[in-house]
Amino acid sequence: MPRLITLSRAARLVGVKRGVLQKKIQEGELHTFEGEIILTELLQAYPQTRVEDTTMLERVEQIMEQAVNKVIQVPHHATDASTLAARVLGLGQELAKARHEARRYARLIEELKKKFREFSPDGDNTQAQAFSKLADWFRQALNATEAADNGIDEIIAKEAFLRVMAAQVRILPSGHEFFIEGSDSILEAGLRGGLALDYGCSNGNCGQCKARLVSGQVRKVAPHDYVLTEVEKELGYILTCSNTAVTDVALEADEALGSNDIPAQEIDIRVKKIEQPDQHVLIVNAKTPRTRRLRFLAGQYLALVVDGLPAQDCSIASCPCDDMNLQFHIPVIPGNPFVEQLAGNTRPNDVITINGPQGDFTLDEDSPRSLLFIACNAGFAPVKSLIEHAMALDSAEEIYLLWITTPNNTHYQGNLCRSWDDALDNFHYAALQTDSEAAVTGLLPEALAAIDGLDNFDCYACVPSPLLDPLQSTLQRLGLPPSQLHMEPVR
């Protein structure tokens, strides 16, 4: 039985995006067995992966440093040592089993060698020649196996380091995966990893984050008032908001796989800060109550009610991975009472009522294609949310952002975009300006000339409503398939 490794751990091991490995699987360069990659094939595809490659070791050092800092700053996290010990114990048990199987196969091979010598017929007849060819094939196959295994011990050792420092969680039936470092709860790590796991209060009261442990070991890291029934306990149910993974685990858990899976919510949030980076946009930062966080998908929007005024739809500019801290980029429309109330009379700690979320401008998480984002003016808001979500998923091979502004508008969070460009090898940012809204689509042919094949991309664009049709026509003319274009008007 070949040694297998999950896609997520393989990507982390060789230092590439999961999308890169998915592409190799589609092209037949790598093969999978029950959703996992054959380790020897991974080593052949990435022969540079050796112990001398310090990328993984540096990552382990960072994880260890973060864990130490947590222990120093928060004393009750000192029990992390028991989590590490349990992971080491689990690896030891696997090693003992692997050694037992290796000895069994070694004995079988030696017996086969003896039988070849024992049953080898004399003479130069057809039977003897056939038997001789079989024996030669057997020897060559053994030699080829030994050659293929050259270096496999090193990559297994590297994988063992990663398994000790970070447990992997696999969600069933979707097959989505994420890692847990330190003593973060399963729910916290899942949200940070870009998954839309089902939950309610996130502090152990409602039981909505209930999931069934299929395999592996978990540890309770936070108390909860919700009481699991004896039947649920026997079936292996846990609360993901109150448990962490000790070893690699598999869980049966509900996920939001589309906008229809997100429940309607009405929450009173409090304003933290309101900024006006230029004359055409307000940035509102707000916070939900700890016990009523907002569940939403990146790219969706909410209806906001301020001081009893009619509700106004506003795109969410923040990432679902930080569900307590919300951000909105609101276009400034002269004479709009909603905007005037926010700009002139709303203060920190004032209450805003939100209803929603709504909208289908969401990421196709199962697509292996690279990502192209196009934003015009305050259309950057939902695009920002999508980009941060894509970064959390860490699956796109390449990410391009074109942010286009019209007269008197600015790239009001350009520093953030440049920081992404500087920090991430696969992120590319272009800040563009036009002298009129009608000229926006005219910039695209030159701006996209550096991209090799738009048919390899999923495109997400948020532009003013009058530009939606011209944008679609231009992108299709440049080679983007219609099914790979997702558009949203600026709200």
N, C-alpha and C positions, 0 to 999 in steps of 0.2 A: 504494500500500500504506500503510495508516494506521500511525502510530508506536504501538508497543505497549510496555507496561510490566508487570512482574510484579505480582501481587497484594500481595506483601510489601513491595516497594519503593514501590508506590502508597500503601499504608497509612502507611508511614514518611514519605512525601513530604507528604501532606496532614494528617498528625498524628492519625489515627484507628486503631482496632483493625481487624485483618483481618476480624473477624466483621462489622463494620459494612459493609465493602465487599461481603462475601459476601451479606449481606442485600439490598443494593441490586441485586446481580446476580440474585438469586432473584426480586426484585420487578420486574425488567426495566428498572431505571433505568440500569444499566450493562451493557454487553455484552462478551463475551470472545471472543478469537480464539486458538485453540490454548492456552487456559489463561491468556492475558494480557489486560489491560484496554486498551482504546483510549484513548490519552492525551488526545485532544480531548474525549472524553466525561467523563473524570475532571475535566478543567478546568471543564467545564460544570456538573458536579455540585458542585464545590467552587470557585466563582469567586473566593473570598477568597484562594486560593493564589496569592500574588504574591511577588516578591522582597522587597517591603516587610515581609512576614511573616517575622520573625526566628527563628521556632521552629527551623527546620532549621539556620540558621546557628549558633544557639547550640549545637545538638547537635553540629555539626561542630567547633566550638571545644572542646567537652568531649572529643570523640574525639581531637583534636589534642593537647590537654593531657595526656590519659592516655597517648598514644603517646610524648610527650616525656618524661613521668615514667618510663615503662618504659625508654627509651633511657638516661636518666641513671642509673637504679638498676641496670640490667642491661646492661653495655656491649655484649655480643654482639648485642643487638637493634638496634644501629646500622644494620644492613643493611636495616632497614625502609624506608630511603630508596629502595632499589632496587625494593621492592614498589610504593611510590607512583609511582615513575617509570614502571614497567611499566604501571600502570593508566592513567596520563596518556597514554602512548604508544598503548595500546589505544583510548582515546577519540578520540585524534587520527586513527587509522586509520578509525574509524567515521565521524568527521566528514568526512574526505576522500571516503569512499564515498557518504555522504549528499549532499554537495555535487555529486558527479558525477551522481547520480540526479536531483537537483533541476534541474541544468542540462539534462539530457536531457528531463525533463518540461516544462521551460519552453520548449525548442525545439519540442516537440510541440504545445504549446498555441498558440504563435505560428503554426505551420504550419496548425493548425485555423482560426485566425482568418482567415488569408489565403485558405484554401479557402472559408470562408463568404462572403467578399467576392467571390471569383473565380466561384463557382458560383451566386451569388444570381440567380434568374431574374427577368426583367422582367415587368411587368404586374401585374394584380390577379386572376389566376386562382387556382384552388384550390391548384395546386402552389406558386405564389409565396407564398400565405398560410401554407401548411404549413411551407415553408422559413423564412419570417420568424419563425414561432412557435418553431421549433427554434433559430434564432439567438438569439432573446430568452431562451429557456431556458438556453442555453449561457452567456450573459453573466450571468444571474442566479445560475447555479450557481457561476461563478467568484467573484462578489461574496460569495456565502454562504460559500464556502470561506475567503476572506480574512477575513471576520468571525469565523468559527469559530476561525481561527488566531490571533486577537488574544490576546496574552498567552502563546501557546504557547512562545515563545522563553524566557520567564522560567521557566516550569516545567521546560523541558528543561535550563536552566542549573542549576536546583536539583537535578535528578536527577543531573546530571554531578558536582556536588559530592559527593553521597552515594556515587556509584559509585567515586570516587577514594578516599574515606575508608573505605569498607566494602564488601568484595566479597560477593557473594551466591552461596550454594551451593544448587543444586537437586538433590534426590535422586530418582533414577529407580528403579523405576517409580512410586513413591508420589506424586511431585510435591511432597513436603514441601520447605520452603525455610527457610534461616536465613542470618544475616550473620556475617562474620568481620571483626573490628576488630583492628588491630595484627597481630602475628605469632602469634596463637593457632593451634594446629593445627586442622585440619578436625574431628577427633574432639572436641576440647575445646569448640569453638564449637558443634558439633552437640548435644552433651549439654547445654550451657548454654542452648541454644535449645529444649530440651524434646524432642529426638528420641531415640529408642531405637536408635541405630546399633549394628551388631554390632561387638564388640571383645572382647579377652581381657585381655592383660597391660597394654595401653595404653602400653607403653614400647618397642615395636619388636622384640619377641622372638618372638611367636607367629604373626603374620601374619593373625590373625582379623579385623582391621579392613580387610583388603584391599578395594579398590574400583577400578572402571574409570573412567578419565577419558574422558568423552564429548566435552566441549568445554571450552575455556578453558585457562588456564595456572596451574600450581601451582609451589611452590618448597619444597624440603626445608629444614626448620627444626630437625630433630633426627635424630641418627644412629639406625640400626636394625640389629640383628644378623640379622633375618630376610632371607633371600636370595630375591628374586623371580627366576623363571626367565626365560630370554631370550624365550620365547614370551609370558609375562605382560607383560614390558616392552614388547614390540612391540604388544601389544593395549592398552597404556595403563594397566596396573594400577599403583596406588600404595598406600602405607599411609597411612591418614588420620591416624594418631597421629603421623606424622613429617613431614607436609606441610601447608602453608597455601595458601590461594587468593590468587593474584596478581590475577587478573581474575575476573569472574563465571564460575562453572564449573557444569557438569552432571556428576554422577557416578552410575554404576550401583553401588548399594551395598545390602547386606542390612540390614533393619530388623526390630525386634521390633514387630509390629503387634497383638500380643495376648499374654496371659499364657502361651499355649502356645509362644511363640517364645523365651521366656526359659529358658535351661538351668538345671538343678538345680546348686547349688554348695554346697560345704562349705568354710568359711573360718574360720581362727582369727583373731579380732579382739582388739584390746587396749583395755581400758577407759581412757578419758581422764579422765572425771569422773562422779560420781554425785551428784545433787541430790535433795532431797525438799522441793519447794515447799509442799506441804501434807501432811496426814496420810494422804491417800488415793492419792498417786501418787509414783512414783520416776521421775526423768529420767536415763537412762543415755546418756552420750555415749561413743562408741567409734570406733576407727579401723581400717581394713583395712590389710594390707600394701600397699605401693606397686605391687607386681607382681601382686596378686590382689584387685583391686577388685570390689565387688559389683554385678552387673548386676541391676536390678529395675525394675519399673514403679511409679509413684506409687500408693499405696493398698494395696500388697501387704504380707504379713507373713512373718516368719521363725520357725523353731524355734530357741530359744536353749538351750544347754547350759552350765550353770555348775557347776564343781567336781564333775562326775560325776552330778549330780542329774538326774531325768527332764526331758526337754525341755519347754519351755513356749512356746506360740505367742505372739508379740508383734508388733504392728503397727509398721511402720517410720514414723517421724515426720519423716524428712528427705527431701530432694528427690533424685531420681536424677541431677540435674545436678551434685551433689557426691557422687560415688560412693565416696570414701574415708572421709568423715566421716558416721557413722551415728548416729541418735538414736532412742531408744525411750521411750515414756511407759507405764510399767508400773503397773497398778492394784495398790494395796497390799491384800492379802487376809490378814487375821490368821491365823497358823498355817501359812501357805504356806511350805514350806522354800525354794523358789526365791527368793521375795521376801526372806525372812529372811537368806539367804546374800548377796544383793546389798546389802541395807541394812546388814548387820552385819559382814560379813567380806571383801567385795570391795574391792580397793584399785586405784588407778591402775596401769596396766601389767599387771594381771591379765588372763588370757586367757579369752575367752568363745568357744565354738564356735557358729557359725551354720549352719543348713541351710535351703535354700530358693532363691528365694522362692516363695510360694504366694498364691493368691487372685485373684479377678476383680473386686475393687472398684477398678476402674481407669477413667480418664477416657476418654470417647468423644471422641477428638480430631477426628473428622470432623464433629461436630455443630456447626451454626452458632448454636445457642441459648445464651442466657446461663446462668449457673451459680448454683445455690442449694446451700449447704452447711449441714447441721445436725449438730451434735455435742453429745453429752451426756457430761459429766465427762471421763474420759480417752479418750473417743471422739474427742477433738480430735486424737489422734496421726495416724491415717491421713488425716484431713481436712486437717491442716496440710501433709502431703506432697502431697496433691492440689492444694491452693491454690497452693503454691509452684511446682508443675509447670504449673498453668494460667497463672501469672504469667510463667513462662519461655516458654510458647507465645504469650502476648500476643494471643490471638484472641477471648476472650469479651468481649462488649459490656458486660455488667454481671456483677459477682460479689457475692453476698450470703452472709454468714456469720451463723448463729444458733448461739451457744454457750450451752447450757442446763446449769446445775448444780443438783444436789439438795443437801439439808442436809449440812453439814460439808465439802462439796466447794467448790473455788474455781476461778476463771478464772486458772489458775496461769501462763498466758502471755498474759494480757490486754494487757500493754504491747505485745507483738509485734503483736497484732491491731489495737490502736489505731494503731500506727505505720503499718500497711498502710492503714487507713482515712484517716489524715492525708495519706499520700503519694500515694495513687492516687485519681483522680477517680471511677473506676468501681467502687471497692470500698466495701462498706457492712457495718459490723459492729454486731451487737447482742448484748450480754451479758445473759442472762436467768437468773433463779433461781426455783426452786419449793420448796414445803415438803414435797414427797414425789415419789418417782419416778412414781407414778401420775398426777401432775398435769402431766407434761411435755407431753403432746399437747394439753392444754387451753390452753397458751400460744400455740399456733400460729396460730389464726384472727386474733387481734389483731396478733401479730408479723408476719404476712405480709400484713396489710391494705394496706401501702404498695406492695406489688408488683403491678404492672398485668399480670395474666394469667399464671398459673402454667404455662399451656400453652406459653409461650415460654421455659421454663426446663428444664434438666436438673438434677435434685436428687440429691445424694449425702449420705447420712445414716449416721452411726455412733452407735448407741445401745445400751444394755443389751439383751440378747436378749428379755426380756419385753415390751419396748416396740416391737419390730419390726412386729408385726401391727397394733397400735393406730395406730402412726405411718403405716403404709401406708394404712389406712382413712381417717384424718383428711386426709392430703394428697390422696387421690383425691376426697374429698368437697369439698375446696377447689378442685378443678379441675386437678390435676396428672395427666396421662395416665400409666397404669401403666408404659408402656414407657420413660418418662423418669425413673423412680425407681430408684436404685441404693442398696442398703442393706447394712450390714455390722455384725455385733455387736461390742461392745467386747471387745478381747482383752487 
